[in-house]
Amino acid sequence: MSKRPSLGSIGLDLDDIEAKPASGQKVPAFHEQPPAPEVDGKHVKDKAVNMTVYLMPADHKRLKMMAVSQDTTIQALVMDGLDILLERDGQEPLTRWKPRKKPRS
């Protein structure tokens, strides 16, 4: 069994790393996060299939920038792209669900 390289052997010294105030994004507490949307009485995550796509960092950045410029999400862009492929093959678009939004107070 091979031993993992130490941080020093790969040229990383944790003493050189410095956290900057407010450099990260605030993550809402678990109890403040909205529940997952429901489809036919079930949560989307219980019914939907998870799919992973591996992208090169530059391509991922391009998709993020496109999503921001269109005021949407990468998920929505990918779903739209898959709809185009399905339409080209004469098939129906993907099934969408409406996300359940937390009511504003």
N, C-alpha and C positions, 0 to 999 in steps of 0.2 A: 504494500500500500504506500503510495507516495505521500510525502509530507507537504503541506501547503507552505508556500514561501512566506517568510516573515515580511512585515511591512518595510523593514530596513533593507532587505535584499532587493526590493523592487523600487527603492529610492524614495519611499514615503516616510516622512518623519512627522508624527502627529503633533510635535511641539511647534511645527511651522504652520499648522492649520489654525486659523483664528475665526471664530464665529462673529459675525457682525450683527448688531442689534437690528431687528425687524427685517432680516434678510430672507426669512422664510414666510410662507403663507400661513395664516391662521386656519387651523383645521377645527371645524365645529365639534363640540363635544358630542359623544355618541347619542345622548338623549335629545340633542337639538337637531339631529339629522332627520330629514323627512323620511317616512317609511317608503319602501319600494312600491312602485305602482302595481295595481292589481289587474289581472286579465282573467275574466271568467271566475272571479272569486279567489284566484290564486295570485301570489306575487309573481311578477315577471321573471325574477331570478329562479323561481321554482319551476317555471314552465319553459322558459327560453333556453337555448343552447349557447354556451359561451364559446367564442372563437377568438383565437390569438393570431395576430398578424405581426410579423417581424419587419421592421423598417430600418433603413439606415438613418442615423441621426439627422442628416441634412433633409431627407425626405419627410421625416416626422416634423421637423421644424416648418417645412413648407406647408404641410397640412394644417398645423396649428395656426400659422399666419393666415391661411385661407379661411379657416373657421372663424378666426377673430374678425377678419375683414368683412365676412358675410354675416356676422353676429349669429353664429350657429356653433355646432359641436363637430368634432371629428367623427363621432358616431353617425350624425346626420349626413355628413358628406359621404361616408362609406356606404351607408344605406342607399343614398341617391345613386352612387356609382354602380352598386349592385343592381338597382332597378334598371339602369341603362343597359347593362349586360343581359338581364333577363328579357327586357323588351326587344333587344336585338335578336334574341333567340325565339321570339314569339310567345313568351311566357308572361304571366301576370306579375306585377310588382310584389315586393316583399310586404308581409303583413306588418302594419305599424300598431303601436299602442300609444295611448295618451298618457304621458307622465302625470302622476298625481302631484299637484303642487301644494305646498304648505300655504294655507290661507294667510294673507297679510293682515296684520293687526293695526 
